[in-house]
Structure formats: structure tokens, C-alpha cells
Amino acid sequence: MAISSNEFKQVLIDGLNLEDMTPDEINDNDPLFGDDGLGLDSVDSIELVLIIEKEYGVKIQNPELYNEIFSSVENLLKYINENK
């Protein structure tokens, strides 16, 4: 069963301690990193990989795909749903 966007956003909020955010405030197309989106940094990226492995059993094996996979909430969720 596919993970819903709101369910995934809540996992992000809880796992990365994004206090003062709700799933409704996160746009599916928002970048995960940088000033325009969630504003995550390199430490958050490590946390995020661990959260994905723990919550969904999905490992991101190919570092060449990182930029594409982690470009937005939507791309990351799509990758998880396709690989779980």
C-alpha cells in the first residue's frame, strides 16, 4: 500500500524535529534542502536516510541518484513507494 503524502510529511516533521510545522504547510514540490523549501542541511540528510530505512525499510543504494531523489518531498515519496 502506498504511503500518503500527509503521512510521509508527518514522519518528516517528527523525525527531523521540524517543530511549528504541519503537513499542510509542506508543499509536495518544495525542495528538501536550501532556503526555498524545508531548509534541511547535510546533517538532516543523514537523519533522513536513517528515517527512511527505519520507517519504510528502503535503502538508497545509488549515490548518483541522491540529487534527484532528494530534490523534493514528492520525488522522495515516489522513490520510497516504488522501492518498498
For each residue, the residues with C-beta under 8 A, 3 or more apart:
1:
2: 81
3: 7 8 56 77 80 81 84
4: 7 8
5: 8 9 23 28 73 74 77
6: 9 10 23 24
7: 3 4 10 11
8: 3 4 5 11 12 73 76 77 80
9: 5 6 12 13 23 26 73
10: 6 7 13 14 23
11: 7 8 14 15 51 55
12: 8 9 15 16 18 26 38 48 51 73
13: 9 10 16 18 21 22 23 26
14: 10 11 17
15: 11 12 47 48 51 55
16: 12 13 40 44 47 48 51
17: 14
18: 12 13 21 38
19:
20:
21: 13 18 25 26
22: 13 25 26
23: 5 6 9 10 13 26
24: 6
25: 21 22
26: 9 12 13 21 22 23 30 38 73
27: 30 73
28: 5 72 73 74 77
29: 72 73 74
30: 26 27 36 37 38 72 73
31: 34 36 37 38 71 72
32: 37 38 40 48 70 71 72 73 76
33: 37 38 39 40 41 44 45 70
34: 31 37 39
35: 39
36: 30 31
37: 30 31 32 33 34 40 72
38: 12 18 26 30 31 32 33 73
39: 33 34 35
40: 16 32 33 37 44 45 48
41: 33 44 45
42: 45 46
43: 46 47
44: 16 33 40 41 47 48
45: 33 40 41 42 48 49 70
46: 42 43 49 50
47: 15 16 43 44 50 51
48: 12 15 16 32 40 44 45 51 52 70 76
49: 45 46 52 53 60
50: 46 47 53 54
51: 11 12 15 16 47 48 54 55
52: 48 49 55 56 58 59 60 76 80
53: 49 50 56 57 58 59
54: 50 51
55: 11 15 51 52
56: 3 52 53 80 84
57: 53 84
58: 52 53 79 80 83 84
59: 52 53
60: 49 52 65 66 69 79
61:
62: 65 66
63: 66
64:
65: 60 62 68 69 79
66: 60 62 63 69 70
67: 70 71
68: 65 71 75
69: 60 65 66 75 76 79
70: 32 33 45 48 66 67 75 76
71: 31 32 67 68 75
72: 28 29 30 31 32 37 75 76
73: 5 8 9 12 26 27 28 29 30 32 38 76 77
74: 5 28 29 77 78
75: 68 69 70 71 72 78 79
76: 8 32 48 52 69 70 72 73 79 80
77: 3 5 8 28 73 74 80 81
78: 74 75 81 82
79: 58 60 65 69 75 76 82 83
80: 3 8 52 56 58 76 77 83 84
81: 2 3 77 78 84
82: 78 79
83: 58 79 80
84: 3 56 57 58 80 81
